[in-house]
Amino acid sequence: MRYVIKFVEDALRYAADNYRQPASSLLADAYHKETKEHFSHDYGRYWECPNMVYSNLAHQMNFMRILNALYILEGKKEYQKVFEDNYNYYVKHYQSKNGLFHWGGHRMVDLKSLEPDGEMNHELKNDYPAYPLLLNIDREKTIKYMEAFWNAHVYNWGSLEISRHGDYELKMGRLWDNDFTDPEPFIEVEGLSFINTGSDLIFAACEYYKATGNEKALLWAKRLDYMYFKARDKKTGLGVYQFNQPRATQYTDDFSITESYFGDRAKRQLGPELGEACLEGNMILEGKARTLYGSAALVLLHEAYTLGDSCEIGKTFLDHCCSGLEAFARYAYIPKTNMFRPVLADGRDLTGFELKRDGYYGKKGSTLNQYHADGLFFLVFAKAAAMTDRNLLWQTASQMAKSLGFGDISNDSPNMGYDTQSSCPYCLFAFLNLHLFTKNKAYLDMADAIAINIASGVSDNKDSSTLYQSRFDKSEYIWINSLEPLAVISCEAAKQGKLNEIDTSIYI
């Protein structure tokens, strides 16, 4: 707890608004380890924002969860007040008329000017805001945002054509009262159904249902999940990252130009060699897999758990998630090396495949490579195994644990190495979930060992950045959204029997 409190105190001191008096309640996303200068960056390809100091509440949610946890576990109201002041300031100044916040992948606040800046597109991808906590601070404005999120990102409700980009000027439509036509997979559309945004939409609709009791929202979450499910390969059960393909509205024979309005990028670059099955949605390479079988899988597992055993939609989420993980284990996982193959959804192994032309997936002459089954994948397989006791999931999680140096995690008689040097927050969360669902104290002891390593400054792993942070060279900066302190305080909550009282819903 001293480690967590020091992290928070340092963040509140060094990430604070130091550009004016009185200062706003906003925080910089990161500060330099040595100079304490705020992280700044020239934003975007299409929008000139020189040296913007990033203050992006969507990418500070882990920090806000930590503040709330300190209040729950330690009674430190001053930290909860920081969270409340921050969100209230954001709601007052950075919520558009239609309800969308100026945050996420394209919009953020420049802490130097306190003006929202970036491209005029709303975007959430693997962000998963702490909705239960935000609702406690301002229920009305949070619900308005959740409605606006779905309203702006669903381009066609009948076909569930979604997009990662939302319009800040779009007026509210029929929302949950729209009709649904249940279209076939991979129709050509303008909006791309990337699961990094799709999973954020599913998460928002489920949390909206839990907050309001509106069953129509939960039904739309089910429909969106089903769109991904029914687009999976019928033989292998693998896939998909998206359930449609982009409609080509322009033409070029330059494959290095990868805008989606030239058509499906996998088909253009790799189709001549790999055939009709080669679509973006069917390409399961490392980056896509980390969302499809990583964060998006965590969303379904979390919602299945929190919706409860009596909720049929929750049971569907759980089955869809676990059957997808089993297919991924069968066709992509290599137990001997603890690696994953790059594969097509039809099961073809693309290891070593050489690109014949430049394009979205790399330069001509480069190859598609295998990648490690690291802590994120271990977390997902371990949680799914503990929730369901499905044999293949347990086998895969057990092999990953052994390869990662944790020994035998068998639920009957685990024989684990508590002298581990791991400081991986994903692995810590994996053992917390194993303990949560099996009640076996051995798993909590292993989580505690990893927590001690983190708090002691052990840093043997490279598996600690959030998906957002990994876009930047983070080595010189302290990111207030880092997973390590959230993992440590979650371990403390579990030791106090209060893990379910703090918000650690999605660990990204």
C-alpha positions in Angstrom: 0.0 0.0 0.0 2.9 2.3 0.6 4.0 1.7 -3.0 0.4 2.5 -4.3 0.1 5.6 -2.2 3.5 6.9 -3.3 2.6 6.3 -7.0 -0.6 8.3 -6.4 1.0 11.1 -4.5 3.7 11.4 -7.1 1.1 11.5 -9.9 -0.9 14.2 -8.1 2.2 16.3 -7.6 4.0 15.9 -11.0 1.1 15.3 -13.4 -1.0 18.2 -12.0 -1.9 21.3 -13.9 1.0 23.7 -13.4 0.2 26.1 -16.2 -2.2 28.4 -14.3 -3.4 29.6 -10.9 -5.8 28.5 -9.7 -5.0 25.1 -11.3 -7.7 23.0 -13.0 -8.3 19.5 -11.6 -7.1 17.8 -14.7 -3.9 15.7 -14.9 -1.4 15.0 -17.6 -1.3 11.4 -18.9 2.3 11.1 -18.1 5.4 12.8 -16.7 9.1 12.3 -17.3 10.9 10.1 -14.8 13.8 12.5 -14.3 12.7 16.0 -15.4 9.0 15.6 -14.3 8.0 17.4 -17.5 4.6 16.4 -18.9 4.4 14.1 -21.8 3.8 16.1 -25.0 3.3 14.9 -28.5 2.5 16.2 -32.0 -0.9 14.7 -32.6 -2.1 12.9 -35.7 -1.5 12.6 -39.4 -4.3 14.9 -40.4 -4.4 17.5 -37.6 -1.6 19.7 -36.4 -1.4 19.9 -32.6 2.2 20.7 -31.9 3.5 19.7 -28.5 0.1 19.0 -27.0 0.2 18.0 -23.4 -2.1 15.0 -23.3 -4.8 15.0 -20.7 -7.2 12.3 -21.8 -9.6 11.0 -19.1 -10.5 8.0 -21.2 -6.8 6.9 -20.8 -6.7 7.6 -17.1 -9.4 5.2 -16.0 -7.0 2.8 -14.2 -5.7 5.8 -12.1 -9.3 6.7 -11.2 -10.0 3.1 -10.2 -6.9 3.3 -7.9 -8.2 6.5 -6.3 -11.6 4.9 -5.7 -9.9 1.8 -4.3 -7.9 3.8 -1.8 -11.1 5.3 -0.6 -12.7 1.9 -0.2 -9.8 0.2 1.5 -8.2 3.0 3.4 -11.0 5.5 3.9 -9.0 8.2 2.2 -11.7 10.5 1.0 -9.2 13.0 -0.3 -8.3 10.6 -3.1 -12.0 10.0 -4.0 -12.5 13.8 -4.1 -9.7 14.1 -6.7 -11.5 11.6 -8.8 -14.8 13.4 -8.4 -13.4 16.8 -9.1 -11.7 15.5 -12.2 -14.8 13.9 -13.6 -17.1 16.8 -12.7 -14.7 19.2 -14.4 -14.7 17.0 -17.5 -18.5 16.8 -17.6 -18.8 20.6 -17.2 -16.3 21.6 -19.8 -15.8 18.7 -22.3 -19.2 17.0 -22.9 -20.7 18.0 -26.3 -24.3 18.8 -26.7 -25.1 15.4 -28.0 -23.5 13.8 -24.9 -20.1 12.6 -26.3 -17.0 13.5 -24.3 -13.9 15.0 -25.9 -11.7 12.0 -25.1 -10.4 8.8 -26.5 -8.4 8.0 -29.6 -8.8 11.2 -31.6 -9.9 13.9 -29.1 -8.3 14.9 -25.9 -7.6 18.0 -23.8 -4.4 20.0 -24.2 -3.5 20.7 -20.5 -1.6 23.8 -21.5 -4.6 25.5 -23.1 -7.4 23.5 -21.5 -8.9 23.3 -24.9 -10.1 20.0 -26.5 -8.1 19.3 -29.6 -7.3 16.6 -32.2 -9.5 15.3 -35.0 -13.3 15.8 -34.8 -14.1 12.1 -34.4 -15.1 10.4 -31.2 -13.3 7.1 -30.8 -13.1 4.5 -28.0 -11.0 1.4 -28.7 -10.2 -0.9 -25.8 -10.8 1.9 -23.3 -13.7 0.5 -21.2 -14.5 3.5 -18.9 -15.2 2.9 -15.2 -18.9 3.4 -15.7 -20.0 2.2 -12.2 -17.7 4.8 -10.6 -18.7 7.6 -13.1 -22.4 6.9 -12.5 -21.9 7.4 -8.8 -20.5 10.9 -9.5 -22.9 12.1 -12.1 -25.5 9.6 -13.1 -27.4 11.8 -15.6 -24.4 12.9 -17.6 -22.9 9.4 -17.7 -26.1 7.8 -18.9 -26.3 10.6 -21.6 -22.8 9.7 -22.7 -23.5 6.0 -22.9 -26.5 6.6 -25.1 -24.6 9.1 -27.2 -21.8 6.5 -27.7 -24.1 4.0 -29.2 -26.1 6.6 -31.2 -23.0 8.0 -32.8 -21.1 4.8 -33.6 -24.0 2.7 -35.0 -24.3 3.9 -38.6 -27.0 1.4 -39.6 -29.0 -0.3 -36.8 -30.7 -2.7 -39.2 -27.4 -4.2 -40.3 -25.5 -3.2 -37.1 -23.0 -1.3 -39.3 -20.7 0.3 -36.7 -17.6 2.4 -36.9 -14.8 3.4 -34.6 -15.6 7.0 -35.5 -18.5 8.9 -34.0 -19.9 12.4 -34.9 -19.9 15.1 -32.2 -22.8 16.9 -34.0 -25.1 13.9 -34.5 -28.5 14.3 -32.9 -30.1 11.5 -30.9 -32.1 9.0 -32.9 -34.4 6.1 -32.0 -31.5 4.4 -30.2 -32.7 1.0 -28.6 -36.0 1.2 -30.5 -34.4 0.7 -33.9 -35.2 -2.4 -36.0 -32.6 -5.2 -36.6 -32.5 -7.2 -39.8 -29.7 -9.8 -38.8 -27.6 -9.6 -42.0 -25.1 -12.1 -43.3 -21.4 -11.7 -42.4 -18.9 -9.7 -44.4 -21.3 -7.5 -46.3 -19.6 -4.4 -47.8 -20.2 -1.3 -45.7 -18.5 2.0 -45.0 -18.1 1.7 -41.2 -15.6 -0.9 -40.1 -16.7 -3.2 -37.3 -13.4 -3.4 -35.5 -13.9 -5.4 -32.3 -11.7 -3.0 -30.3 -14.7 -0.5 -30.6 -17.3 -3.2 -30.8 -16.2 -4.6 -27.4 -16.4 -1.1 -25.9 -19.9 -0.8 -27.3 -20.9 -4.1 -25.8 -19.4 -3.1 -22.5 -21.2 0.2 -22.5 -24.6 -1.3 -23.3 -24.3 -4.0 -20.6 -23.2 -1.4 -18.0 -26.1 0.8 -19.1 -28.5 -2.0 -18.6 -27.2 -2.7 -15.1 -27.6 1.0 -14.3 -31.1 1.6 -15.8 -32.7 -1.8 -16.1 -33.4 -1.2 -19.8 -33.4 -4.6 -21.3 -33.4 -3.3 -24.8 -29.8 -2.1 -24.3 -28.8 -5.6 -23.2 -30.5 -7.1 -26.3 -28.4 -4.8 -28.6 -25.3 -5.9 -26.8 -26.3 -9.5 -27.5 -26.9 -8.7 -31.1 -23.6 -7.1 -31.6 -21.8 -10.0 -29.9 -23.7 -12.4 -32.2 -22.6 -10.5 -35.3 -19.0 -11.4 -34.4 -19.9 -14.9 -33.4 -21.7 -15.9 -36.6 -18.9 -14.5 -38.8 -16.5 -17.1 -37.3 -15.2 -19.7 -39.6 -17.8 -22.5 -39.6 -15.1 -25.3 -39.5 -12.6 -24.0 -37.1 -14.6 -21.5 -34.9 -11.8 -19.0 -35.3 -12.3 -15.2 -35.7 -13.3 -12.6 -36.2 -11.8 -9.1 -35.7 -14.6 -7.6 -37.8 -17.8 -9.0 -39.3 -18.0 -6.9 -42.5 -15.6 -5.6 -45.1 -15.0 -2.1 -46.3 -16.7 -1.0 -49.5 -14.3 0.2 -52.1 -15.3 3.7 -53.3 -11.9 4.6 -54.9 -9.2 2.7 -56.7 -5.5 2.6 -56.6 -2.9 0.1 -57.7 -0.5 1.4 -55.0 -0.8 -1.2 -52.2 1.2 1.0 -49.8 -1.9 3.2 -49.6 -4.0 1.5 -47.0 -7.1 3.7 -46.4 -10.2 1.5 -46.1 -12.1 3.3 -48.9 -9.8 1.4 -51.4 -11.3 -1.8 -50.1 -10.5 -4.7 -47.8 -6.8 -4.3 -47.0 -6.0 -8.0 -46.5 -7.8 -8.9 -49.8 -5.8 -6.2 -51.6 -2.4 -7.1 -50.2 -2.6 -10.9 -49.6 -5.6 -12.1 -51.5 -3.8 -13.1 -54.7 -1.8 -15.7 -52.7 -4.3 -16.6 -49.9 -7.6 -16.6 -51.8 -11.1 -15.7 -50.9 -10.9 -16.4 -47.2 -8.3 -13.6 -46.9 -10.3 -10.7 -45.4 -9.2 -8.3 -42.7 -11.7 -9.9 -40.3 -10.1 -13.3 -40.8 -6.5 -12.3 -40.2 -5.5 -13.4 -36.7 -2.1 -11.8 -36.2 -0.6 -10.7 -32.9 -2.1 -7.2 -32.7 -5.6 -8.3 -33.6 -5.3 -11.4 -31.3 -4.4 -9.3 -28.3 -7.8 -7.6 -28.7 -9.9 -10.5 -30.0 -8.7 -13.0 -27.5 -7.5 -10.5 -25.0 -9.4 -7.4 -24.0 -12.6 -8.2 -25.9 -12.6 -11.7 -24.3 -12.3 -10.0 -20.9 -15.3 -7.9 -21.6 -17.5 -11.0 -22.3 -16.1 -12.8 -19.2 -16.7 -9.8 -17.0 -20.3 -9.3 -18.2 -21.1 -13.0 -17.9 -19.9 -12.9 -14.3 -21.6 -9.6 -13.3 -24.9 -10.3 -15.1 -25.2 -13.5 -13.0 -26.1 -17.1 -13.6 -29.7 -16.4 -14.1 -29.1 -14.1 -17.1 -29.3 -16.1 -20.4 -27.5 -13.4 -22.3 -24.6 -13.6 -19.8 -24.5 -17.3 -20.4 -24.3 -16.7 -24.1 -21.4 -14.3 -23.7 -19.6 -16.9 -21.7 -20.1 -19.7 -24.2 -19.1 -17.5 -27.1 -16.0 -16.4 -25.4 -14.9 -19.8 -24.3 -15.6 -21.5 -27.6 -13.5 -18.9 -29.3 -10.6 -19.3 -26.9 -10.8 -23.1 -27.4 -10.5 -22.6 -31.2 -7.6 -20.3 -30.7 -5.9 -22.9 -28.5 -6.5 -25.7 -31.0 -5.3 -23.9 -34.1 -2.8 -21.3 -32.9 -1.2 -22.3 -29.6 2.1 -24.2 -29.6 2.5 -25.6 -26.0 6.1 -26.6 -26.5 7.3 -23.1 -27.2 4.4 -21.1 -25.5 3.9 -19.3 -28.8 1.0 -18.5 -31.1 1.0 -19.0 -34.8 -0.3 -16.3 -37.1 -3.4 -17.9 -38.7 -6.3 -17.3 -41.0 -9.7 -18.0 -39.6 -9.8 -21.1 -41.7 -7.0 -22.5 -39.7 -4.1 -22.0 -42.2 -0.8 -21.4 -40.5 0.8 -18.2 -41.8 4.1 -18.6 -40.0 6.9 -17.3 -42.2 4.5 -16.2 -44.9 6.5 -13.7 -47.1 4.6 -10.6 -48.2 4.7 -10.1 -52.0 3.9 -6.4 -52.0 3.8 -3.5 -49.6 0.6 -2.9 -47.7 -1.3 -2.8 -44.4 0.4 -5.9 -43.0 4.0 -4.8 -43.7 6.6 -4.2 -46.4 7.3 -6.4 -49.4 9.7 -9.2 -48.3 8.8 -9.1 -44.6 7.2 -12.2 -43.0 4.4 -13.0 -40.6 5.8 -14.3 -37.4 4.8 -16.2 -34.3 4.4 -14.4 -31.0 4.5 -15.1 -27.3 1.7 -16.3 -25.1 2.4 -13.6 -22.5 0.6 -12.5 -19.4 -2.4 -11.0 -21.1 -3.3 -14.3 -22.8 -2.6 -16.2 -19.5 -5.0 -13.9 -17.7 -7.8 -14.6 -20.2 -7.3 -18.3 -20.4 -6.9 -18.6 -16.6 -10.1 -16.6 -15.9 -12.1 -18.5 -18.5 -10.9 -21.8 -17.1 -11.7 -21.0 -13.5 -15.2 -19.7 -14.5 -16.1 -22.8 -16.5 -13.8 -25.7 -15.7 -13.5 -26.5 -19.4 -10.7 -28.9 -19.9 -8.9 -27.4 -22.9 -8.9 -24.0 -21.2 -7.4 -25.4 -18.1 -4.8 -27.3 -20.1 -3.8 -24.2 -22.0 -3.7 -22.0 -19.0 -1.6 -24.6 -17.1 0.9 -24.8 -19.9 1.2 -21.0 -20.1 1.7 -20.8 -16.4 4.4 -23.5 -16.5 6.2 -21.7 -19.4 6.0 -18.3 -17.6 7.7 -19.8 -14.6 4.8 -20.3 -12.2 4.9 -24.1 -11.9 1.8 -26.3 -11.7 -1.4 -24.4 -11.3 -3.7 -27.4 -11.1 -6.7 -26.5 -9.0 -6.6 -29.8 -7.1 -3.0 -29.5 -5.8 -1.1 -26.5 -7.2 2.6 -26.7 -6.9 3.8 -23.2 -7.7 7.0 -21.4 -7.5 6.5 -18.5 -5.0 10.1 -17.4 -5.6 9.0 -16.0 -9.0 10.7 -12.9 -10.3 7.6 -11.9 -12.3 6.3 -8.4 -12.0 3.7 -8.8 -14.7 0.4 -7.2 -13.7 -1.6 -9.3 -16.1 -0.2 -12.4 -14.4 -1.1 -11.0 -11.0 -4.7 -10.5 -12.2 -4.7 -14.0 -13.5 -4.0 -15.5 -10.1 -6.5 -13.1 -8.4 -9.2 -14.5 -10.8 -8.1 -18.1 -10.1 -8.5 -17.4 -6.4 -11.8 -15.6 -6.9 -13.5 -18.5 -8.7 -11.8 -21.4 -7.0 -11.3 -20.1 -3.5 -7.9 -21.8 -3.4 -5.6 -19.6 -1.3 -2.5 -20.8 -3.1 -3.4 -18.6 -6.0 -3.8 -15.6 -3.8 -0.3 -16.3 -2.3 1.1 -16.3 -5.9 -0.6 -13.0 -6.6 0.9 -11.6 -3.4 4.4 -12.7 -4.5 4.0 -10.8 -7.8 2.6 -7.8 -6.0 5.7 -7.8 -3.7 7.9 -7.9 -6.8 6.1 -4.9 -8.3 6.2 -2.9 -5.1 9.9 -3.7 -4.7 10.8 -2.4 -8.1 11.4 -5.8 -9.8 10.9 -5.2 -13.6 11.8 -8.4 -15.5 8.9 -8.2 -17.8 8.0 -6.1 -20.9 4.3 -6.9 -20.5 3.1 -4.0 -18.5 1.9 -1.2 -20.8 -1.7 -0.6 -21.6 -2.7 -0.9 -25.2 -2.8 2.9 -25.4 0.6 3.4 -23.9 2.2 0.9 -26.2 1.7 3.4 -29.1 4.4 5.5 -27.6 8.0 5.1 -26.3 7.0 4.9 -22.7 10.3 4.0 -21.1 11.2 7.5 -20.0 7.8 8.4 -18.6 5.6 7.5 -15.7 2.1 6.9 -17.0 -0.6 7.5 -14.5 -2.7 4.8 -16.2 -0.1 2.1 -15.5 -1.5 -1.3 -14.6 1.1 -2.2 -11.9 -0.4 -0.1 -9.0 -3.9 -1.1 -9.9 -2.8 -4.8 -9.8 -1.1 -4.3 -6.4 -4.1 -2.5 -4.8 -6.4 -5.2 -6.3 -4.3 -7.8 -4.5 -4.6 -6.0 -1.3 -8.4 -5.8 -1.8 -8.5 -9.6 -2.3 -6.5 -10.2 0.9 -9.1 -8.1 2.7 -12.0 -9.9 1.0 -13.0 -6.8 -0.8 -12.1 -7.5 -4.4 -15.7 -7.2 -5.6 -16.0 -3.8 -3.9 -13.5 -2.1 -6.1 -13.7 -1.6 -9.9 -11.2 -3.8 -11.7 -13.6 -4.8 -14.4 -11.3 -4.7 -17.5 -7.6 -4.7 -17.0 -6.3 -2.7 -20.0 
